[in-house]
Amino acid sequence: MPDVAFKWFTVPAFSAQHLADWCQLGVQACTPNFYLSPAFVLPAQTHLTPELELQVGTLWCSTGKLLALGLFHPRPASWRYPFSRRIAYHCKHSFQSGLLVHTDCGPDQLKVFLQNVLANQGGLQIDDLRTDTELFTRLQAATTDLPCQWLTTRQYERAILKEPATAFTQLPRKRHKENARKLRRLREHGTVTFSVTRSRELQPEQLQSFLDNERTGNRAETALVASAGEEEFFQALMENARQHGLVFNYELCLDGRIIASTINFTLAGQGFAFKTAYDSKFAQFSPGTLVEYEFLRWCLEHQPNLTEFESGAQPGSYIERLWRDKALVAHLSLIREGLPIQIFRLKQLGKQITARVLNNSSQA
């Protein structure tokens, strides 16, 4: 047996040293994920999902190093799912779920982690898991001998930047001409500037401008300030990210006034987009697209070491016109063999039959 120890915690029971170990694991994970960092999870749990009783599964080696960490909430058996399962933490603004697994964590050690997570459960559910990553490769290797199977309930492609420093030069000439034309038109109305602000330099007025721009026009209902707890989550998240040097803001200004900005996070050499906001009064100039376009130019000049940038966008987003690479994302379940997997497959078959019937009815 591997020389490791598995332990369950609750988030409030985490000591300062545990949090430091969690932060360190995020930097040394085989697949970094800002959305599983303490900077993100702690304000999300407090303000977005306070009803969830999060269980923190941890795996430690004999030297005291944290090898793996996952955040889960239990779901008891119900008439829809007659077996209990654990669900990997995921909330409205976390665009990527999964686990944090240290680069030094071997398949036998990860197997111990998963066995403990699956103990007394029918399965494990992980939504929005990148399946083109080292993490998923390791998860597959660790479960080859376990009496369970990976099943997919949804899969799609997401826009990413595989090489942020060269993405600008890879854009087709058509995109350069379109954005140059929009920029010329905007400059007819005043002085246009682009700038970046990093972490502790980020001022409260800039964050307030972001919130104000996001709720203009027909986007007011989906803005951060529209739902209970989301503005508080945003402010706490920004403070955490500022203090740990994990955030930067790229802005488009007209005569010194912020009309568009994009907030992004960085961790372990990778980028994670959060949100873009723009003043809808300037929608005819596509300020959201312009700020993203110039952001790519900035990456070319100032971010040579970023290895990847995650957009968090859903299929069909406008960002696909600029972020031309694709990542594979899936909603997956690791289901125990026997009755749980038979029930799961029957449910999936029922959904497929229903979808076909509805499709045929709409075409009739």
C-alpha positions as CSV (number, residue, x, y, z in Angstrom):
1,M,0.0,0.0,0.0
2,P,1.2,3.5,-0.7
3,D,2.6,5.4,2.3
4,V,-0.2,8.0,2.4
5,A,-3.0,9.0,4.7
6,F,-6.5,10.2,3.7
7,K,-8.4,12.7,5.9
8,W,-11.7,14.4,5.7
9,F,-12.1,18.1,6.8
10,T,-14.8,20.7,6.7
11,V,-13.8,24.2,5.4
12,P,-14.2,25.9,8.8
13,A,-11.9,23.2,10.3
14,F,-9.0,24.1,8.0
15,S,-6.2,25.7,10.0
16,A,-3.9,28.5,8.6
17,Q,-1.3,25.8,7.8
18,H,-3.9,23.7,6.0
19,L,-4.8,26.8,3.9
20,A,-1.1,27.4,3.1
21,D,-0.8,23.7,2.1
22,W,-3.9,24.1,-0.1
23,C,-2.4,27.2,-1.8
24,Q,0.9,25.4,-2.4
25,L,-0.9,22.4,-3.9
26,G,-2.6,24.8,-6.3
27,V,0.7,26.0,-7.6
28,Q,2.2,22.5,-7.9
29,A,-0.9,20.7,-9.3
30,C,-0.5,18.7,-12.5
31,T,-3.4,20.7,-13.8
32,P,-3.7,24.2,-12.2
33,N,-7.2,25.4,-11.5
34,F,-7.9,28.8,-10.0
35,Y,-11.5,27.9,-9.5
36,L,-10.4,25.4,-6.9
37,S,-8.1,27.7,-5.0
38,P,-8.9,29.1,-1.6
39,A,-9.0,32.6,-3.0
40,F,-12.0,31.5,-5.1
41,V,-13.6,28.8,-3.1
42,L,-13.8,30.5,0.3
43,P,-15.8,33.6,-0.9
44,A,-17.9,31.4,-3.2
45,Q,-18.9,29.0,-0.4
46,T,-19.7,32.0,1.9
47,H,-21.8,34.1,-0.5
48,L,-22.9,31.8,-3.4
49,T,-23.4,28.3,-1.9
50,P,-23.8,28.7,1.9
51,E,-26.4,25.9,1.9
52,L,-23.8,23.3,0.8
53,E,-22.1,21.3,3.5
54,L,-18.7,21.0,1.8
55,Q,-16.5,18.0,2.6
56,V,-12.8,18.5,1.9
57,G,-11.0,15.2,1.0
58,T,-7.3,15.4,1.4
59,L,-4.4,13.0,0.8
60,W,-1.1,13.4,2.6
61,C,2.2,11.6,2.2
62,S,4.4,10.5,5.1
63,T,6.5,13.7,4.9
64,G,3.4,15.9,5.5
65,K,3.1,17.1,1.9
66,L,-0.5,17.5,0.6
67,L,-0.8,15.3,-2.5
68,A,-4.4,15.7,-3.5
69,L,-7.5,17.7,-2.5
70,G,-11.1,17.7,-3.6
71,L,-14.2,19.6,-2.4
72,F,-17.4,17.7,-2.4
73,H,-21.0,17.9,-1.2
74,P,-23.0,14.7,-0.6
75,R,-26.2,14.0,-2.4
76,P,-28.4,11.3,-0.7
77,A,-30.4,8.7,-2.6
78,S,-33.7,10.0,-4.1
79,W,-36.4,8.7,-6.5
80,R,-34.4,10.2,-9.4
81,Y,-31.1,8.8,-8.2
82,P,-31.6,5.7,-6.0
83,F,-28.0,5.8,-4.9
84,S,-26.0,8.3,-2.9
85,R,-23.1,10.1,-4.5
86,R,-20.6,12.9,-4.0
87,I,-20.5,15.9,-6.3
88,A,-17.3,17.8,-6.9
89,Y,-17.7,21.5,-5.9
90,H,-19.0,23.7,-8.7
91,C,-20.8,27.0,-8.5
92,K,-22.2,29.7,-10.9
93,H,-18.9,31.4,-11.5
94,S,-16.5,28.4,-11.4
95,F,-16.0,27.5,-15.0
96,Q,-13.9,24.4,-14.4
97,S,-14.3,21.7,-11.8
98,G,-12.3,18.7,-10.8
99,L,-9.6,18.0,-8.2
100,L,-6.1,19.3,-7.3
101,V,-3.5,16.6,-7.7
102,H,0.2,17.2,-7.0
103,T,2.6,16.5,-9.8
104,D,4.3,14.0,-7.5
105,C,1.1,12.0,-6.8
106,G,1.3,8.6,-8.4
107,P,-1.6,6.5,-9.7
108,D,-1.6,4.2,-6.7
109,Q,-1.7,7.2,-4.3
110,L,-4.5,8.8,-6.3
111,K,-6.3,5.5,-6.3
112,V,-6.3,5.6,-2.5
113,F,-7.8,9.1,-2.6
114,L,-10.6,8.0,-5.0
115,Q,-11.4,4.9,-3.0
116,N,-12.0,7.0,0.1
117,V,-14.1,9.5,-1.8
118,L,-16.2,6.6,-3.2
119,A,-16.5,4.9,0.2
120,N,-20.2,4.2,1.0
121,Q,-21.3,6.0,-2.2
122,G,-22.7,4.9,-5.5
123,G,-20.6,7.3,-7.5
124,L,-18.7,10.6,-7.9
125,Q,-20.0,13.4,-10.2
126,I,-17.7,16.0,-11.7
127,D,-19.2,18.7,-14.0
128,D,-17.2,20.9,-16.3
129,L,-14.0,18.8,-16.1
130,R,-11.4,19.3,-18.8
131,T,-10.8,16.0,-20.4
132,D,-7.7,17.1,-22.4
133,T,-5.6,17.6,-19.3
134,E,-3.0,15.7,-17.3
135,L,-5.5,15.6,-14.5
136,F,-8.0,13.5,-16.4
137,T,-5.2,11.2,-17.8
138,R,-4.2,10.5,-14.2
139,L,-7.8,10.0,-13.0
140,Q,-8.3,7.4,-15.8
141,A,-5.0,5.6,-14.8
142,A,-6.0,5.6,-11.1
143,T,-9.4,4.0,-11.8
144,T,-8.4,1.2,-14.2
145,D,-8.5,-1.4,-11.3
146,L,-11.5,0.0,-9.4
147,P,-15.0,-1.6,-9.7
148,C,-16.4,1.5,-11.4
149,Q,-16.7,3.2,-14.8
150,W,-16.5,6.8,-16.1
151,L,-19.7,7.8,-17.9
152,T,-20.3,11.1,-19.8
153,T,-23.6,13.0,-19.6
154,R,-22.5,16.0,-21.6
155,Q,-19.5,17.1,-23.6
156,Y,-18.6,20.2,-25.5
157,E,-15.7,22.3,-26.8
158,R,-14.6,25.6,-25.1
159,A,-12.5,28.4,-26.5
160,I,-9.0,28.7,-25.0
161,L,-5.6,30.1,-25.9
162,K,-3.1,27.3,-26.1
163,E,-0.3,29.8,-26.7
164,P,-1.5,33.3,-25.4
165,A,1.7,35.0,-26.5
166,T,1.2,34.1,-30.2
167,A,-2.7,34.1,-30.4
168,F,-2.8,37.7,-31.7
169,T,-0.5,36.8,-34.7
170,Q,-2.7,33.8,-35.5
171,L,-5.9,35.8,-36.1
172,P,-7.1,36.0,-39.7
173,R,-6.6,39.2,-41.5
174,K,-10.4,39.7,-41.5
175,R,-10.5,40.0,-37.7
176,H,-7.6,42.6,-37.7
177,K,-9.4,44.7,-40.3
178,E,-12.8,44.5,-38.5
179,N,-11.3,45.7,-35.2
180,A,-9.1,48.3,-36.8
181,R,-12.3,49.8,-38.3
182,K,-14.2,49.7,-35.0
183,L,-11.3,51.4,-33.3
184,R,-11.1,54.2,-35.9
185,R,-14.8,54.9,-35.4
186,L,-14.4,55.0,-31.6
187,R,-11.5,57.4,-31.9
188,E,-13.7,59.8,-33.7
189,H,-15.5,60.3,-30.3
190,G,-12.4,61.0,-28.1
191,T,-9.1,59.7,-26.9
192,V,-8.9,55.9,-26.7
193,T,-6.5,54.2,-24.4
194,F,-5.8,50.7,-23.2
195,S,-4.2,49.8,-19.9
196,V,-3.5,46.9,-17.5
197,T,-3.7,47.1,-13.7
198,R,-2.2,44.2,-11.7
199,S,-3.4,42.9,-8.3
200,R,-2.7,45.4,-5.5
201,E,-2.6,48.3,-7.9
202,L,-6.3,47.6,-8.7
203,Q,-8.4,50.3,-7.2
204,P,-12.0,50.1,-5.8
205,E,-13.1,52.7,-8.4
206,Q,-12.0,50.3,-11.2
207,L,-14.0,47.5,-9.7
208,Q,-17.0,49.7,-9.3
209,S,-16.8,50.8,-12.9
210,F,-16.7,47.1,-13.9
211,L,-19.9,46.4,-11.9
212,D,-21.6,49.6,-13.3
213,N,-20.8,48.7,-16.9
214,E,-21.9,45.1,-16.5
215,R,-25.4,46.1,-15.4
216,T,-26.1,48.5,-18.3
217,G,-28.5,47.7,-21.1
218,N,-30.1,44.3,-21.5
219,R,-27.5,42.6,-19.4
220,A,-28.8,44.0,-16.1
221,E,-30.7,40.8,-15.2
222,T,-27.5,38.7,-15.4
223,A,-25.1,41.1,-13.8
224,L,-23.2,40.4,-10.6
225,V,-25.3,43.0,-8.7
226,A,-28.6,41.4,-9.8
227,S,-28.5,38.4,-7.6
228,A,-28.2,38.1,-3.8
229,G,-24.7,37.5,-2.6
230,E,-22.9,37.9,-6.0
231,E,-21.6,41.4,-5.5
232,E,-20.3,40.4,-2.0
233,F,-18.7,37.3,-3.6
234,F,-17.1,39.5,-6.2
235,Q,-15.7,42.0,-3.7
236,A,-14.3,39.2,-1.5
237,L,-12.8,37.3,-4.5
238,M,-11.1,40.5,-5.8
239,E,-9.6,41.2,-2.4
240,N,-8.3,37.7,-2.1
241,A,-6.8,37.7,-5.6
242,R,-5.3,41.2,-5.1
243,Q,-3.6,40.2,-1.8
244,H,-2.1,37.1,-3.4
245,G,-1.1,38.7,-6.7
246,L,-3.4,36.6,-8.8
247,V,-5.5,39.1,-10.7
248,F,-5.2,41.7,-13.4
249,N,-7.6,44.0,-15.1
250,Y,-7.4,45.1,-18.8
251,E,-9.3,48.3,-19.6
252,L,-10.5,50.3,-22.6
253,C,-11.0,54.0,-21.8
254,L,-12.6,56.8,-23.8
255,D,-11.4,60.2,-22.6
256,G,-10.3,58.6,-19.3
257,R,-13.6,56.9,-18.7
258,I,-13.7,53.1,-18.5
259,I,-16.1,51.8,-21.1
260,A,-14.9,48.1,-21.2
261,S,-12.8,45.9,-19.0
262,T,-11.9,42.3,-18.6
263,I,-10.9,40.7,-15.3
264,N,-8.6,37.7,-15.4
265,F,-6.7,35.5,-12.9
266,T,-3.3,33.8,-13.2
267,L,-2.0,30.8,-11.3
268,A,1.0,28.6,-11.9
269,G,1.7,30.1,-15.3
270,Q,-1.8,29.7,-16.6
271,G,-4.6,32.3,-17.2
272,F,-8.2,32.0,-16.2
273,A,-10.8,34.5,-17.6
274,F,-13.5,35.7,-15.3
275,K,-15.8,38.3,-16.9
276,T,-15.8,41.1,-19.4
277,A,-18.0,44.1,-18.9
278,Y,-18.8,47.1,-21.2
279,D,-21.0,50.2,-21.2
280,S,-23.9,49.4,-23.5
281,K,-24.2,53.0,-24.6
282,F,-21.1,52.3,-26.8
283,A,-22.4,48.9,-28.1
284,Q,-22.2,50.1,-31.7
285,F,-18.4,50.1,-31.4
286,S,-18.2,46.6,-29.9
287,P,-16.1,47.7,-26.9
288,G,-16.2,44.2,-25.3
289,T,-14.7,42.7,-28.5
290,L,-12.2,45.6,-28.8
291,V,-10.9,45.1,-25.2
292,E,-10.5,41.4,-25.8
293,Y,-8.7,42.0,-29.1
294,E,-6.3,44.5,-27.6
295,F,-5.8,42.1,-24.7
296,L,-4.4,39.6,-27.2
297,R,-2.0,42.2,-28.5
298,W,-0.9,42.9,-24.9
299,C,-0.3,39.1,-24.3
300,L,1.9,39.1,-27.4
301,E,4.0,41.9,-26.0
302,H,3.9,41.3,-22.3
303,Q,3.0,37.7,-21.4
304,P,5.5,35.4,-23.1
305,N,5.5,32.8,-20.3
306,L,1.7,32.1,-20.0
307,T,1.3,28.5,-21.1
308,E,-2.5,28.6,-21.6
309,F,-5.6,30.8,-21.0
310,E,-9.0,29.4,-20.1
311,S,-12.0,31.4,-21.4
312,G,-14.7,29.8,-19.3
313,A,-17.1,30.5,-22.2
314,Q,-19.9,28.4,-23.3
315,P,-20.2,27.2,-27.0
316,G,-21.3,29.9,-29.4
317,S,-19.7,32.8,-27.4
318,Y,-18.4,35.8,-29.3
319,I,-15.0,35.1,-27.8
320,E,-14.6,32.2,-30.2
321,R,-13.9,34.7,-33.0
322,L,-10.7,35.7,-31.2
323,W,-9.8,32.7,-29.0
324,R,-9.5,30.1,-31.7
325,D,-8.1,27.1,-29.9
326,K,-10.5,24.5,-28.3
327,A,-10.5,22.6,-25.0
328,L,-12.6,19.4,-24.4
329,V,-15.0,19.7,-21.4
330,A,-17.4,17.1,-20.1
331,H,-19.8,16.4,-17.3
332,L,-18.6,13.0,-16.0
333,S,-19.6,10.5,-13.4
334,L,-17.5,7.8,-11.9
335,I,-20.2,5.1,-11.1
336,R,-19.8,1.9,-9.2
337,E,-20.5,-1.3,-11.1
338,G,-23.6,-3.2,-10.2
339,L,-27.0,-1.6,-9.4
340,P,-25.7,2.1,-9.5
341,I,-24.3,1.9,-13.0
342,Q,-27.4,-0.1,-14.3
343,I,-29.7,2.6,-12.9
344,F,-27.5,5.4,-14.4
345,R,-27.5,3.8,-17.8
346,L,-31.3,3.3,-17.8
347,K,-31.7,7.0,-16.9
348,Q,-29.4,8.0,-19.8
349,L,-31.3,5.8,-22.2
350,G,-34.6,7.3,-21.0
351,K,-33.3,10.8,-21.7
352,Q,-32.1,9.8,-25.2
353,I,-35.5,8.3,-26.0
354,T,-37.3,11.4,-24.7
355,A,-35.0,13.7,-26.8
356,R,-35.7,11.7,-29.9
357,V,-39.4,11.7,-29.4
358,L,-39.4,15.5,-28.9
359,N,-37.2,16.0,-31.9
360,N,-39.5,13.8,-34.1
361,S,-42.5,15.7,-32.8
362,S,-41.0,19.1,-33.7
363,Q,-40.2,17.9,-37.2
364,A,-43.7,16.4,-37.8
